[in-house]
């Protein structure tokens, strides 16, 4: 026999989550605007490690603080760019999926 089961289940609407302030590149509808970029690398159709190698070569052309946009279709690229960012110290600003493509925004250290 179960006693006090009513205490576990709350009736009525769930409490609202506290509202967090928008980030600098978030729009009022919740979508995220991509950061301004200085150079674009189209690595669509390429598989690991080629998108990373192309990004590394392009980052060498940029000055500190400039942003690189990399387009990929490789399903493992999301994890690859996260690891690349950690290992090189370049900041991964945003990863955004648009259809079959993933857009990666890297800021040069």
Residue, then its C-alpha position, 0 to 999 in steps of 0.5 A: x500500500x502506498x501512502x502519501x503519493x499525492x505529495x509527489x505529484x503537483x497539480x496545476x501548471x508547472x512553474x515558469x523557468x526564470x528568463x535569462x538575458x539574451x546573448x549578444x548574437x541572439x534575436x528576440x525570437x530565440x534564433x542565434x545570429x551568426x557572428x561577422x566573419x572575415x574569411x569563409x572556407x567551403x569544406x562541403x563534401x570533404x571528410x576528416x581530417x580535410x575540413x580541419x586542415x583547411x581551417x588551420x591553413x585559413x586561420x594562419x592567414x587571419x589576424x588575432x580576433x578575426x573570425x573564420x566561417x567553415x562550411x562542412x557536411x561531414x557528420x563528425x565535423x562538429x566534434x572535430x571542430x570542438x576538439x580542434x578549438x580546445x587543442x589550438x586555443x582558437x575560440x569556437x564561437x558558434x556551430x549552426x546546422x543549416x539543412x545538411x550543412x554545419x557552419x562553424x565560426x572560429x575566432x583566431x587567438 
